[in-house]
Amino acid sequence: MTPHPILIDGAWRPVEAPTGSFQPMNPTTRTPLLDHYPISSWADAEAALKASQVAVEQLRSTPVEQIAAFLEAYAAGIEARAEALVEIAHAETALPKEPRLKSTELPRTTGQLRQAAHAVRERSWCHATIDSKLNIRSMYRAMGGAVVVMGPNNFPYAFNGVSGGDFAAAIAAGNPVIAKAHPGHPGTTRLLAEAALEAIQATGVPQALVQMLYHMEPEVGAQLVTHPLTAATGFTGSRAGGLKLKEAADRAGKPFYAEMSSVNPVYVLPGALVERGEALATEFANSCTLGAGQFCTNPGLVLLIDGAGAEAFISKSVAEFSGRTAGTLLTERGPANIAQALAALQAAGAEVLTGGQEATGGGYAFQNTLLRVSGADFLAQPHALQTEAFGAVSLLVVAQDADELLAVTRHLEGNLTGSIYSATQGADDALYARLEPILRTKVGRLLNDKMPTGVAVSPGMNHGGPFPATGHPGFTAVGIPASLLRFAALHSYDNVRPARLPVELQDANPTGTMWRWIDGGWSQGGVIGG
């Protein structure tokens, strides 16, 4: 069967000198789906880069209203394809049609695109700054090259290279995108790219604004993220793959925004265990096993202080995990990857309390698994005991006292999230006051009395964190308008004539509502005396 064409410069075209092809697998039946997709050589990547550079130049004179209109038209096009998108994503990933794909992730995806369109029109995201006395002005603008977006396997819409949060932020900041589909859901990505191309044609934005390749060999990916015409890369995936690409991008001086690894520590303090320990065990099990544990914010590390409450919580958690059917994993590599992570945890001293084996049955699956280790053993091998197992797996760390709990916290690596459950009547307040300042520096998002699994698309959200959760702690992959700043460059104008300035930096406010920093204060007005 002839592989599907790729999207280059506003048209679907056959690959040039492909290095192979692949078929996605149905995770439920462990059988290949019918369609074939190409593995691109450097020739395809180079063609996309050259076309994107034309789009870069065209975008300099493209009105922001046109960019916003594209994002909204694309959202509408996705909604028009909702049924087909749900069917193909379910076949390729085994994620439930309802509520996960149709009622949760797809509306989140179109919502992100519309929020990005609003940010484009509103314009405050660009942080326009005016010093009228010295006549020096600055703002964030497009980077001057293509943004490469490499999406993960676990969110076929909301983090997809051709429709997700990185994509929306890059487009909203005024950059063309070269998307690499994930090989786990290429058909889903193809339908999304078709909707993107229709929106391009309907709104008249540059035809190479969105381009898409299905797959490539690692060396081609490294060449792509380091190329002079590439401005930046947004990557979501494994730590091993992310670090290799990041190393290459760093050597080339290219920004590389990576989401790579997180065990998301959850603390259940003694007073909370006394008040509602069993309920919290159920809440924990619900969170950890949701979606077969295939979330970057899955609670993979639970920290307790030794005592009767901790033992009761552990017993209840074991019962909850062992009593639930294992969920279907996204790929055929899933069970082996989890087994490899468990082997590393056990070699470092962790004891399996329940699970620990590949699940038998139809699809790709692994038993819901809980492990346990003492605080002292954790401190002996903290790096190995923070190995991420991408599935319904969590490690319980039982510290002998509060001091040891704090010592464990000091040895945590960077994470996307950290959660603290404490007593409602104040019994844990003193411990919280000691713990929070340490944990705060280890996580991007701090939660109280809440599991970390959900990631709301909110302007206040930080879906980022210290290394190795991401490559840079100062940016978020979710949360518009802040997410746009990853794909923008700061442009300064010194004594530039008024008519030659971007409208955002001219004396008059171009919208009347955008916020600008003018002579030491935020203002929606114009420059006084201008």
TORLUMLO-688041 format. One record per residue (C-alpha): residue number from 1; residue in one letter; x, y, z. Coordinates in steps of 0.25 Angstrom, whole numbers. Layout:
REM TORLUMLO-688041
(NUM; A; (X; Y; Z))
...
//
This chain:
REM TORLUMLO-688041
(1; M; (0; 0; 0))
(2; T; (5; 14; -4))
(3; P; (8; 22; 9))
(4; H; (0; 35; 12))
(5; P; (6; 48; 6))
(6; I; (12; 59; 15))
(7; L; (8; 73; 17))
(8; I; (18; 83; 11))
(9; D; (16; 97; 6))
(10; G; (1; 97; 6))
(11; A; (0; 84; -2))
(12; W; (-1; 69; 1))
(13; R; (11; 62; -7))
(14; P; (18; 49; -7))
(15; V; (31; 48; 2))
(16; E; (44; 49; -5))
(17; A; (54; 38; -3))
(18; P; (47; 32; 9))
(19; T; (55; 23; 18))
(20; G; (44; 14; 21))
(21; S; (29; 13; 25))
(22; F; (21; 8; 37))
(23; Q; (7; 4; 41))
(24; P; (1; 9; 54))
(25; M; (-4; -2; 64))
(26; N; (-18; -4; 70))
(27; P; (-14; -5; 85))
(28; T; (-26; -13; 89))
(29; T; (-25; -24; 78))
(30; R; (-10; -23; 77))
(31; T; (-12; -23; 62))
(32; P; (-7; -13; 51))
(33; L; (-17; -3; 45))
(34; L; (-18; -3; 30))
(35; D; (-12; 10; 26))
(36; H; (3; 12; 24))
(37; Y; (11; 25; 27))
(38; P; (25; 29; 22))
(39; I; (38; 31; 29))
(40; S; (43; 44; 24))
(41; S; (58; 46; 20))
(42; W; (65; 60; 21))
(43; A; (60; 64; 8))
(44; D; (46; 66; 13))
(45; A; (50; 73; 26))
(46; E; (59; 82; 17))
(47; A; (47; 85; 8))
(48; A; (38; 89; 20))
(49; L; (49; 98; 25))
(50; K; (51; 105; 12))
(51; A; (36; 107; 11))
(52; S; (35; 112; 25))
(53; Q; (45; 123; 23))
(54; V; (36; 129; 12))
(55; A; (25; 128; 22))
(56; V; (33; 135; 32))
(57; E; (35; 147; 23))
(58; Q; (20; 147; 19))
(59; L; (16; 147; 34))
(60; R; (23; 160; 36))
(61; S; (12; 167; 28))
(62; T; (1; 158; 32))
(63; P; (-9; 165; 41))
(64; V; (-11; 159; 55))
(65; E; (-26; 158; 52))
(66; Q; (-23; 149; 41))
(67; I; (-15; 140; 50))
(68; A; (-26; 140; 60))
(69; A; (-36; 137; 49))
(70; F; (-28; 125; 45))
(71; L; (-28; 119; 59))
(72; E; (-43; 120; 61))
(73; A; (-45; 114; 47))
(74; Y; (-36; 103; 50))
(75; A; (-44; 100; 63))
(76; A; (-57; 100; 56))
(77; G; (-51; 91; 46))
(78; I; (-47; 81; 57))
(79; E; (-61; 81; 62))
(80; A; (-67; 78; 49))
(81; R; (-58; 66; 48))
(82; A; (-61; 62; 63))
(83; E; (-67; 48; 60))
(84; A; (-56; 44; 50))
(85; L; (-45; 49; 60))
(86; V; (-51; 41; 71))
(87; E; (-52; 28; 64))
(88; I; (-38; 29; 58))
(89; A; (-32; 33; 71))
(90; H; (-39; 22; 79))
(91; A; (-34; 12; 69))
(92; E; (-20; 17; 70))
(93; T; (-19; 19; 85))
(94; A; (-30; 11; 91))
(95; L; (-33; 24; 99))
(96; P; (-48; 24; 102))
(97; K; (-57; 31; 93))
(98; E; (-66; 36; 104))
(99; P; (-63; 44; 112))
(100; R; (-48; 45; 110))
(101; L; (-47; 48; 95))
(102; K; (-60; 54; 90))
(103; S; (-65; 62; 103))
(104; T; (-51; 65; 110))
(105; E; (-39; 65; 101))
(106; L; (-45; 70; 88))
(107; P; (-52; 82; 94))
(108; R; (-39; 85; 102))
(109; T; (-32; 86; 89))
(110; T; (-42; 95; 82))
(111; G; (-42; 103; 94))
(112; Q; (-27; 105; 94))
(113; L; (-28; 110; 80))
(114; R; (-38; 120; 83))
(115; Q; (-31; 125; 95))
(116; A; (-19; 127; 86))
(117; A; (-27; 135; 76))
(118; H; (-32; 144; 88))
(119; A; (-18; 146; 92))
(120; V; (-14; 150; 78))
(121; R; (-25; 160; 77))
(122; E; (-23; 165; 91))
(123; R; (-8; 167; 90))
(124; S; (-4; 169; 104))
(125; W; (4; 156; 103))
(126; C; (15; 163; 96))
(127; H; (19; 172; 108))
(128; A; (20; 185; 100))
(129; T; (29; 194; 108))
(130; I; (31; 209; 106))
(131; D; (42; 218; 112))
(132; S; (37; 231; 105))
(133; K; (48; 240; 111))
(134; L; (60; 232; 105))
(135; N; (51; 227; 93))
(136; I; (54; 213; 95))
(137; R; (43; 203; 93))
(138; S; (42; 188; 93))
(139; M; (32; 176; 91))
(140; Y; (32; 161; 89))
(141; R; (30; 157; 74))
(142; A; (32; 145; 65))
(143; M; (45; 138; 66))
(144; G; (49; 139; 51))
(145; G; (49; 124; 48))
(146; A; (41; 111; 48))
(147; V; (36; 105; 61))
(148; V; (37; 90; 61))
(149; V; (27; 83; 70))
(150; M; (28; 69; 74))
(151; G; (16; 63; 81))
(152; P; (14; 51; 91))
(153; N; (6; 39; 89))
(154; N; (-3; 41; 101))
(155; F; (-11; 53; 97))
(156; P; (-15; 51; 82))
(157; Y; (-21; 65; 81))
(158; A; (-18; 74; 92))
(159; F; (-2; 72; 91))
(160; N; (-2; 68; 77))
(161; G; (9; 74; 69))
(162; V; (-1; 80; 59))
(163; S; (-12; 84; 68))
(164; G; (-7; 85; 83))
(165; G; (-3; 95; 93))
(166; D; (11; 97; 87))
(167; F; (5; 98; 73))
(168; A; (-5; 109; 78))
(169; A; (5; 117; 85))
(170; A; (15; 117; 73))
(171; I; (5; 121; 63))
(172; A; (-1; 132; 72))
(173; A; (13; 137; 74))
(174; G; (14; 139; 59))
(175; N; (23; 127; 55))
(176; P; (21; 116; 45))
(177; V; (20; 102; 50))
(178; I; (27; 89; 45))
(179; A; (20; 78; 53))
(180; K; (25; 64; 54))
(181; A; (13; 54; 57))
(182; H; (15; 43; 67))
(183; P; (16; 29; 61))
(184; G; (5; 24; 71))
(185; H; (-6; 33; 65))
(186; P; (-2; 37; 50))
(187; G; (-16; 36; 45))
(188; T; (-22; 45; 56))
(189; T; (-11; 55; 52))
(190; R; (-14; 54; 37))
(191; L; (-29; 58; 40))
(192; L; (-24; 70; 48))
(193; A; (-14; 74; 38))
(194; E; (-26; 74; 27))
(195; A; (-34; 83; 36))
(196; A; (-22; 92; 38))
(197; L; (-20; 93; 23))
(198; E; (-34; 97; 20))
(199; A; (-33; 108; 31))
(200; I; (-21; 113; 24))
(201; Q; (-28; 114; 11))
(202; A; (-40; 120; 16))
(203; T; (-33; 131; 24))
(204; G; (-22; 134; 14))
(205; V; (-10; 133; 24))
(206; P; (3; 128; 18))
(207; Q; (2; 114; 12))
(208; A; (14; 109; 19))
(209; L; (8; 113; 33))
(210; V; (6; 99; 36))
(211; Q; (14; 87; 31))
(212; M; (14; 73; 36))
(213; L; (23; 61; 35))
(214; Y; (19; 47; 40))
(215; H; (32; 41; 45))
(216; M; (47; 42; 43))
(217; E; (60; 35; 48))
(218; P; (66; 41; 61))
(219; E; (78; 47; 53))
(220; V; (68; 55; 44))
(221; G; (61; 60; 56))
(222; A; (74; 65; 62))
(223; Q; (78; 72; 49))
(224; L; (64; 78; 49))
(225; V; (64; 84; 63))
(226; T; (78; 90; 60))
(227; H; (77; 95; 46))
(228; P; (79; 110; 44))
(229; L; (65; 112; 39))
(230; T; (59; 106; 52))
(231; A; (56; 116; 62))
(232; A; (52; 107; 74))
(233; T; (46; 93; 77))
(234; G; (35; 89; 86))
(235; F; (36; 75; 90))
(236; T; (28; 65; 99))
(237; G; (33; 51; 101))
(238; S; (43; 42; 108))
(239; R; (54; 47; 116))
(240; A; (64; 39; 108))
(241; G; (59; 44; 95))
(242; G; (58; 59; 100))
(243; L; (72; 59; 106))
(244; K; (78; 55; 92))
(245; L; (71; 65; 85))
(246; K; (73; 76; 95))
(247; E; (88; 73; 95))
(248; A; (88; 75; 80))
(249; A; (80; 88; 81))
(250; D; (88; 94; 92))
(251; R; (101; 92; 84))
(252; A; (94; 99; 73))
(253; G; (89; 110; 82))
(254; K; (74; 107; 78))
(255; P; (64; 108; 89))
(256; F; (58; 95; 92))
(257; Y; (46; 94; 101))
(258; A; (44; 80; 106))
(259; E; (35; 73; 115))
(260; M; (42; 60; 119))
(261; S; (40; 53; 132))
(262; S; (32; 55; 145))
(263; V; (28; 46; 157))
(264; N; (19; 57; 164))
(265; P; (21; 55; 179))
(266; V; (9; 54; 187))
(267; Y; (10; 56; 202))
(268; V; (0; 51; 212))
(269; L; (3; 57; 225))
(270; P; (-1; 50; 238))
(271; G; (-13; 59; 242))
(272; A; (-19; 57; 228))
(273; L; (-17; 42; 230))
(274; V; (-25; 42; 243))
(275; E; (-36; 50; 238))
(276; R; (-39; 43; 224))
(277; G; (-28; 33; 221))
(278; E; (-36; 23; 215))
(279; A; (-43; 33; 206))
(280; L; (-30; 38; 202))
(281; A; (-25; 24; 198))
(282; T; (-37; 23; 189))
(283; E; (-34; 37; 183))
(284; F; (-20; 33; 181))
(285; A; (-23; 20; 174))
(286; N; (-34; 27; 165))
(287; S; (-23; 37; 161))
(288; C; (-12; 27; 158))
(289; T; (-20; 17; 150))
(290; L; (-27; 28; 142))
(291; G; (-24; 25; 127))
(292; A; (-15; 14; 131))
(293; G; (-6; 24; 138))
(294; Q; (-1; 30; 125))
(295; F; (-1; 44; 129))
(296; C; (11; 53; 131))
(297; T; (5; 58; 144))
(298; N; (2; 44; 149))
(299; P; (5; 42; 165))
(300; G; (17; 33; 164))
(301; L; (23; 36; 178))
(302; V; (15; 37; 191))
(303; L; (22; 41; 203))
(304; L; (17; 37; 217))
(305; I; (22; 38; 232))
(306; D; (22; 24; 239))
(307; G; (11; 21; 248))
(308; A; (-3; 14; 249))
(309; G; (-9; 24; 239))
(310; A; (2; 22; 229))
(311; E; (0; 6; 230))
(312; A; (-15; 7; 228))
(313; F; (-14; 16; 216))
(314; I; (-4; 7; 210))
(315; S; (-13; -5; 212))
(316; K; (-25; 2; 206))
(317; S; (-17; 6; 194))
(318; V; (-12; -8; 192))
(319; A; (-26; -13; 192))
(320; E; (-31; -2; 183))
(321; F; (-19; -4; 173))
(322; S; (-21; -20; 173))
(323; G; (-36; -19; 171))
(324; R; (-36; -11; 158))
(325; T; (-34; -16; 144))
(326; A; (-22; -12; 137))
(327; G; (-24; -1; 127))
(328; T; (-19; -2; 112))
(329; L; (-6; 4; 109))
(330; L; (-4; 13; 97))
(331; T; (7; 5; 90))
(332; E; (13; -9; 89))
(333; R; (26; -4; 96))
(334; G; (18; 1; 109))
(335; P; (19; -12; 117))
(336; A; (33; -14; 114))
(337; N; (36; 0; 118))
(338; I; (29; -1; 131))
(339; A; (36; -14; 134))
(340; Q; (49; -8; 132))
(341; A; (46; 4; 141))
(342; L; (41; -6; 152))
(343; A; (54; -14; 151))
(344; A; (62; -1; 153))
(345; L; (53; 2; 166))
(346; Q; (54; -12; 171))
(347; A; (69; -12; 169))
(348; A; (70; 1; 178))
(349; G; (62; -6; 189))
(350; A; (48; -4; 186))
(351; E; (38; -15; 190))
(352; V; (26; -18; 181))
(353; L; (13; -19; 189))
(354; T; (4; -22; 178))
(355; G; (5; -24; 163))
(356; G; (18; -24; 156))
(357; Q; (15; -32; 144))
(358; E; (10; -30; 130))
(359; A; (-5; -33; 130))
(360; T; (-11; -44; 122))
(361; G; (-22; -42; 113))
(362; G; (-25; -35; 100))
(363; G; (-18; -22; 99))
(364; Y; (-5; -16; 103))
(365; A; (-6; -15; 118))
(366; F; (2; -16; 131))
(367; Q; (-3; -19; 145))
(368; N; (-6; -7; 154))
(369; T; (6; -7; 163))
(370; L; (10; -1; 177))
(371; L; (24; -1; 182))
(372; R; (29; 2; 196))
(373; V; (43; 7; 201))
(374; S; (47; 13; 214))
(375; G; (52; 28; 215))
(376; A; (66; 23; 219))
(377; D; (67; 14; 207))
(378; F; (62; 25; 198))
(379; L; (73; 35; 203))
(380; A; (83; 24; 200))
(381; Q; (79; 24; 185))
(382; P; (70; 36; 182))
(383; H; (73; 36; 167))
(384; A; (69; 22; 164))
(385; L; (57; 22; 173))
(386; Q; (51; 34; 165))
(387; T; (51; 26; 152))
(388; E; (38; 29; 145))
(389; A; (29; 17; 141))
(390; F; (19; 22; 131))
(391; G; (7; 15; 135))
(392; A; (-2; 12; 147))
(393; V; (11; 10; 156))
(394; S; (14; 18; 169))
(395; L; (25; 17; 180))
(396; L; (21; 19; 194))
(397; V; (33; 25; 202))
(398; V; (31; 23; 217))
(399; A; (40; 33; 226))
(400; Q; (42; 30; 240))
(401; D; (39; 44; 245))
(402; A; (37; 59; 240))
(403; D; (52; 61; 239))
(404; E; (54; 49; 230))
(405; L; (42; 54; 221))
(406; L; (49; 67; 219))
(407; A; (62; 61; 216))
(408; V; (55; 52; 205))
(409; T; (49; 65; 200))
(410; R; (63; 72; 198))
(411; H; (67; 60; 189))
(412; L; (55; 61; 180))
(413; E; (58; 64; 165))
(414; G; (50; 75; 158))
(415; N; (35; 71; 156))
(416; L; (23; 77; 149))
(417; T; (15; 76; 161))
(418; G; (16; 74; 176))
(419; S; (3; 72; 185))
(420; I; (2; 73; 200))
(421; Y; (-10; 67; 207))
(422; S; (-12; 73; 222))
(423; A; (-22; 73; 233))
(424; T; (-33; 82; 232))
(425; Q; (-33; 86; 246))
(426; G; (-18; 91; 247))
(427; A; (-11; 78; 252))
(428; D; (-1; 78; 241))
(429; D; (1; 93; 240))
(430; A; (14; 93; 246))
(431; L; (20; 82; 238))
(432; Y; (14; 89; 225))
(433; A; (21; 101; 229))
(434; R; (34; 94; 229))
(435; L; (31; 85; 216))
(436; E; (26; 95; 207))
(437; P; (38; 104; 205))
(438; I; (46; 92; 201))
(439; L; (36; 86; 192))
(440; R; (33; 99; 185))
(441; T; (46; 100; 179))
(442; K; (45; 86; 173))
(443; V; (32; 87; 166))
(444; G; (25; 96; 155))
(445; R; (11; 95; 161))
(446; L; (8; 93; 176))
(447; L; (-5; 87; 180))
(448; N; (-12; 86; 193))
(449; D; (-22; 75; 196))
(450; K; (-23; 71; 182))
(451; M; (-17; 60; 173))
(452; P; (-9; 66; 161))
(453; T; (-14; 58; 149))
(454; G; (-23; 69; 143))
(455; V; (-17; 80; 136))
(456; A; (-27; 92; 134))
(457; V; (-25; 101; 122))
(458; S; (-24; 113; 130))
(459; P; (-16; 126; 129))
(460; G; (-11; 123; 143))
(461; M; (-6; 109; 140))
(462; N; (8; 105; 140))
(463; H; (11; 92; 133))
(464; G; (26; 93; 134))
(465; G; (36; 91; 145))
(466; P; (51; 90; 149))
(467; F; (59; 80; 141))
(468; P; (57; 68; 138))
(469; A; (42; 71; 137))
(470; T; (45; 81; 127))
(471; G; (57; 87; 120))
(472; H; (55; 101; 126))
(473; P; (47; 105; 139))
(474; G; (43; 119; 134))
(475; F; (33; 114; 124))
(476; T; (19; 107; 123))
(477; A; (14; 98; 112))
(478; V; (0; 101; 117))
(479; G; (-6; 114; 120))
(480; I; (-9; 125; 110))
(481; P; (-3; 136; 109))
(482; A; (9; 132; 117))
(483; S; (12; 120; 108))
(484; L; (14; 129; 96))
(485; L; (27; 135; 102))
(486; R; (34; 122; 99))
(487; F; (33; 125; 84))
(488; A; (36; 139; 84))
(489; A; (48; 148; 83))
(490; L; (50; 162; 90))
(491; H; (51; 173; 80))
(492; S; (56; 186; 84))
(493; Y; (55; 199; 77))
(494; D; (64; 211; 80))
(495; N; (61; 225; 75))
(496; V; (53; 219; 63))
(497; R; (43; 228; 56))
(498; P; (29; 227; 61))
(499; A; (23; 223; 48))
(500; R; (33; 212; 47))
(501; L; (30; 206; 60))
(502; P; (21; 194; 61))
(503; V; (7; 199; 65))
(504; E; (8; 193; 79))
(505; L; (19; 202; 82))
(506; Q; (14; 215; 76))
(507; D; (9; 226; 85))
(508; A; (-6; 222; 83))
(509; N; (-11; 209; 89))
(510; P; (-15; 201; 76))
(511; T; (-26; 194; 82))
(512; G; (-30; 203; 94))
(513; T; (-30; 191; 103))
(514; M; (-16; 184; 102))
(515; W; (-7; 186; 114))
(516; R; (6; 193; 112))
(517; W; (17; 197; 122))
(518; I; (19; 212; 120))
(519; D; (29; 220; 127))
(520; G; (29; 211; 140))
(521; G; (14; 207; 140))
(522; W; (4; 198; 134))
(523; S; (-6; 206; 125))
(524; Q; (-17; 204; 115))
(525; G; (-15; 218; 110))
(526; G; (-6; 225; 101))
(527; V; (8; 232; 104))
(528; I; (5; 245; 111))
(529; G; (9; 256; 102))
(530; G; (11; 247; 90))
//
